[in-house]
Amino acid sequence: QVQLVESGGGLVQPGGSLTLSCAASGNIFSINAMRWYRQAPGKQRELVAPSTSGGSKGRFTISRDNAKNTVYLQMNSLKPEDTAVYYCNADVTRLTDTVLRQYNYWGQGTQVTVSS
């Protein structure tokens, strides 16, 4: 099995910054992509940042440490509307019975609250 564990969430004031981490562990042959999603109360889950070798989408910057199977999300200039549960998602290749298969996994989520 594969586990994704997010950390780094919490309460932050508007205009503040947070860095989320997501570490993958378990039966991993390779990780093809890692992404961040978020889901605010009463809203659908939305893609925040796709996995890249490093890139920014507005106020959010995603980065990845392949050696540690970890992806980070640096969030700057946070706004109250950024309040949500943030989820890590990964496409993982596993070697099972000598066959390589790709699976998709989700973390348990970490709460980010932006409020004064």
SVG drawing of the C-alpha trace seen along z (x, -y; Angstrom):
<svg xmlns="http://www.w3.org/2000/svg" viewBox="-22 -41 39 53">
<polyline fill="none" stroke="black" stroke-width="0.4" points="0.0,0.0 0.9,-3.7 0.3,-6.4 0.3,-10.2 0.6,-12.3 0.1,-16.0 1.3,-18.5 1.8,-22.2 -1.8,-23.4 -3.1,-25.7 -4.5,-29.1 -2.9,-32.1 -3.9,-35.8 -4.8,-37.3 -1.6,-38.2 0.3,-35.5 2.1,-32.5 2.1,-28.7 4.0,-25.8 2.3,-22.5 4.1,-19.2 3.0,-15.9 5.2,-12.8 4.5,-9.6 5.6,-6.2 5.0,-2.5 5.3,-0.2 6.4,-2.8 8.2,-2.0 8.0,-5.6 5.8,-8.6 4.6,-10.1 2.8,-13.1 1.8,-14.8 -0.8,-17.6 -2.5,-19.7 -6.3,-20.1 -8.5,-21.9 -12.1,-21.8 -13.9,-24.6 -17.1,-24.0 -20.0,-23.6 -17.8,-23.6 -16.4,-21.0 -12.8,-19.9 -10.6,-22.0 -7.1,-21.6 -4.7,-24.1 -1.4,-23.2 -0.3,-20.4 3.0,-18.6 5.9,-20.1 9.6,-20.3 8.9,-23.6 6.4,-26.3 4.1,-29.0 0.5,-29.7 -0.2,-33.1 0.3,-33.2 1.0,-29.4 4.3,-27.7 4.6,-23.9 7.9,-22.1 9.0,-18.5 11.8,-16.6 12.0,-13.4 14.5,-11.8 12.1,-12.2 8.9,-11.5 7.7,-14.8 5.8,-17.7 5.4,-21.1 3.0,-23.9 4.2,-27.4 1.2,-29.7 1.7,-33.5 -0.5,-36.5 -3.2,-34.2 -6.9,-35.4 -9.9,-34.2 -11.2,-32.6 -8.2,-30.3 -9.7,-28.6 -10.2,-24.9 -9.0,-21.4 -5.9,-20.9 -5.4,-17.4 -2.4,-15.8 -2.9,-13.5 -0.4,-11.3 -0.1,-9.0 2.1,-6.1 3.5,-3.2 3.7,0.0 5.4,3.3 2.9,6.0 3.5,9.6 6.2,8.5 3.7,6.2 4.0,2.5 0.6,0.8 -0.4,-2.8 -2.6,-3.8 -4.0,-7.1 -3.9,-8.0 -5.2,-10.8 -4.0,-12.0 -6.2,-12.6 -6.1,-16.4 -4.8,-19.3 -7.0,-22.2 -5.9,-25.7 -7.8,-28.6 -7.2,-32.2 -8.7,-34.5 -8.0,-37.5"/>
</svg>
